[in-house]
Amino acid sequence: MEPEFDFDFLTPEYLLEKEELSRVRAIRRRVKALEIKKQVLTELKSPGHEKRIARANLGISNLDAELELISERVLKREVGLERYMVIHIVRYGGTERRLQVLCFSVIDRGIGTRLTWELTGRSLRKNQTLGSRHEGLCINFAKIYRRTLDGSWVRLHPKEEHQ
């Protein structure tokens, strides 16, 4: 008898709508291009390169902010995950993290065009209070639980049409 696969399929390609997915991929391509441009400018040290590097950094931060907005909107709509929630994530493979989510993003791990969600925030201490240590992880297959006000944990699932 095979063990039950009880993890939710949460890949960005699965949860994003077609227009959102194409926008995310375009943003990721633009960020990579700006990072390459910044690296080249840093190595060349041509006249006025500081201003061009600053413009590239500003472009990257603006695109990252747009990715964060898209990610937050999609994860709220499709899974019910919101900023400032205290969550417990069990990833496929056994990794577990408890954190207060402060930032969402979509990254590609350099493996073809595969995208993954990146969640970052503050870790929970052993006594379940919020800590100050930075915590983050990437997810594609996971179980996500949110902490309720009474301290119990409730599982979040993708919307029914995605199951």
Protein Blocks (a to p, Z undefined) as FASTA:
>chain_A
ZZddfbdcfbfklmpcfklmmmmmmmmmmmmmmmmmmmmmmmnopghklmmmmmmmmmmm
mmmmmmmmmmmmmmmmmnopaehiacddddehiiacddddfbdcdddehiajaccddddd
ddddfkopacfbdcddddfbdcdddddfkopacdddddfklZZ
